[in-house]
Amino acid sequence: MDAQKLLTSRGFTIVELLIVIVVIGILAGITVVSYNGIQERAKFATAKSDLAAINKAILMFYGENGYYPFPTTSCTNGWCGWDQSVNPFVPGLVPKYISKLPQLPNTYANGDTYLYKSTDGARYQLMRYKSDGLNALERTDNPMIGSPSFTTTGWGYASDGWSG
């Protein structure tokens, strides 16, 4: 084989290198978008699981006591849980009905929390509240009730007869 041909046939052309870089960029973009969607679904699944566990404890409390837990201290506009560091924000559940109430990470904003309301023990509402609004997944893939008072910012559970 001729030495000149051997030297000119080695390596990649600029066009070939650019094509490889573009393909890698497209694959990286797809990966990032998929990863963000997975994170959003995981956070939503965690919130649904947390509220289901709290709701189950509330129903067990009701079954044994004949009324829903209600705060003896005042909460902001009747809703307890604005400050997630106050545990338990649903009184009377820990430790008999649930070992510890699930909490959102401290990195979440104050307007991104779990809330509970029962003024008389006859009815209650438990919800996931997001002051900046629900994301698309929470609005479309949520089997739970929308809050009567917070239809675009909250979802969760409520007792029969809850009107807001």
N, C-alpha and C positions, 0 to 999 in steps of 0.2 A: 504494500500500500504506500502510496506517495506521502511523504511527510507533510507537505502543504495541505493536502486533503484532510489528514488527521488533525491538524491544528485548527482548521476552519470548521470541522464538524463537531467539535466539543462545545459544551455549555448550552445555555438557553438564550433565546433572543429576548429582547426587551418586551416584546408583545407577549411572549409566553409567560414571562415573569409577571406582567401586569394582569393577565388573565388569572393566574394563581392567586395573586393578592386580592383581586375582586371576589373570587370564589370564597376565599377565607373570610373576607369582610362580610359577605352575605350570610355565611354560616354563623359567624359570631353574632350578627344582628338577630338572627332567628333564635339563637340560644338565649340571648339577653331578654328578648320579648317573652319567650317561654318561661324563663326563670321568674320573671316578675309576675306572670300569671299564676305560677305555682305558689309563690309566696302569698299572693292575695287569697287564693283558695285555702291555703293552710291556715291563715289567720282567721278566715271566716269559719272554717271547720272547728277551730279551737273555740271560738266564741259560741258557736252553736252547742258544742259539747259542754262548755262551762255553764251556759244558761240551762241546758237540759238537766245537769246535775243539781244546780241550785233549785230549779223548779221541782224536781223530784223530792228534794229535802223539804221544800215548802208544803208539798202535798202530803208527805208523811207527817209533818208537824200538824197539819190540819186534821188528818185522820185520827190522830191521837188526842188532840186538844179541842176540836170542834170550832176552831177559828184560825185564821191566818196570822202569822207573826206581824205585830205592828210596833213601830218604834215608840218608845216612851219619851224620847227626846225629840226636839224639833229638827226637821230636815229642811233643806232649801225647797220651798214651794211644795212640801210634802214628799219630795223625792230624796231618798237616802242613797249614798254611794258616790256623790260628787268627789269626795276625798277618799280614794281607794285605800289610803293608809289606815282608815278607820275600819277595822275588821272586828266584828262582822257588821256589814251594813244591812243585813237582814237579821234582826235579833232573834235569839232563841234556837238557832239551828246548830250552832257549833257547841260542843262536839257530838251531841246525841244523834243528829240526823245527817250530818256531814262533818268530816274531820276538820276541814278548813274550806272557807269560801274561796272559790277561784277569783283571782285578781288579774287585772290587765297589767302589763309591764309598767314600771314607773316612768318609762320614757314616753308614754302616751300623754297627750295633752289633757288638761283638766276637762275639756268638753268631749272626751272620748273615753267612755266609762260604762260600767254596768250600773243600772239604777233599779231601786225597789220602792214601791209605794203601797201602803195599806194604812188608811186612816182610822179604821174601826175594827179590823180583823174579819169583817164580813166579805171583803173582796180585796184583790191585790193585783198589781201589775209588776212584772219583772221585765226589764228590757236592756238591750244593747243600744246605747245612745252615742251618736256621733254628731257634734254640733256643726261640722263642716259638710254634713250630708252623707248619705249612704252611697257606697260605690255601686257600680253596675251589677256586680255579683250579688250583693246584699239586696238589691231591689228586685232582681229577677229570679234568683235561685233560693228563695227563702220560704220554707214550708210553714213558718210560724206567722203569727198574726202581726199586722202592722199596728203600731201604737195609734190609738185614736187621736192623741194630741200631737204626735210627732211623726206623721206619716212619711216624711221624707228624711227624717233623721234618726228614727228608732224602730226596732222590731223586737219581738220577744214573746212572752207568755202573759196571759191575763185570766183571772177567774171568770166564771160565768157571771153575767150581769155587769161587767165592767163597762162604763160609758165614758170614761175620760178623766 
